[in-house]
Amino acid sequence: MKFPILDMAQTGANIVMLRKAAGLSVHDLQMVFGFHSPQAIYKWQNGAALPTVDNLIVLSAVFGVPVDDILAIKTV
């Protein structure tokens, strides 16, 4: 039986691609979220961490795409 899992590296690549397509910098996203540093965003982009569900919803709204366009799911 195959199970879906999140591909953190590809999800990070999706965030980078969508951020650039929206014409936003990492600093811009930092301001949207009110983060004191951009570290969390860099971790998302590098696939070292995933955004929380509430942050995914904000990213979805900022990028104008469904959450499914941000998350990369593969089966193993």
C-alpha positions in Angstrom: 0.0 0.0 0.0 1.3 3.5 -0.9 0.9 6.4 1.4 1.1 10.1 0.7 3.9 12.1 2.4 4.9 15.7 2.2 8.0 16.5 0.1 9.6 19.2 2.2 12.2 20.1 -0.3 9.7 20.5 -3.2 7.3 22.4 -0.9 10.2 24.8 -0.2 10.9 25.1 -3.9 7.2 25.8 -4.5 7.3 28.6 -1.9 10.3 30.2 -3.6 8.7 30.0 -7.0 5.4 31.4 -5.9 7.0 34.2 -3.9 9.1 35.3 -6.9 6.1 35.0 -9.2 4.2 37.3 -6.8 7.1 39.8 -6.9 7.7 39.4 -3.2 11.0 39.3 -1.3 11.7 37.3 1.8 11.6 40.6 3.7 8.1 41.2 2.3 6.9 37.9 3.6 8.6 38.6 6.9 6.5 41.8 7.2 3.3 40.0 6.2 3.7 37.5 9.1 5.2 40.0 11.5 8.2 37.9 12.2 11.1 39.5 13.9 13.6 37.7 11.6 13.2 35.9 8.3 14.6 32.6 9.6 11.3 30.7 9.5 10.8 31.7 5.9 14.3 30.6 4.9 13.6 27.3 6.7 10.4 26.8 4.7 12.2 27.7 1.4 15.1 25.3 2.2 12.8 22.4 3.1 14.1 22.4 6.7 10.6 23.1 8.1 7.0 23.4 7.0 4.7 26.3 7.6 2.0 25.7 10.2 -1.5 25.3 8.9 -2.5 28.9 9.7 0.7 30.2 8.0 -0.1 28.0 4.9 -3.5 29.7 4.7 -1.9 33.1 4.8 0.6 32.1 2.1 -2.3 30.8 0.0 -4.0 34.2 0.3 -0.8 36.2 -0.4 0.1 34.1 -3.4 -3.5 33.8 -4.7 -3.3 30.0 -5.0 -4.8 27.1 -3.2 -2.8 25.4 -0.5 -2.5 22.4 -2.8 -0.3 24.5 -5.0 2.1 25.2 -2.1 2.4 21.7 -0.7 4.2 19.0 -2.6 2.8 15.5 -1.9 4.4 12.3 -3.1 3.5 8.7 -2.5 5.8 6.1 -1.1 
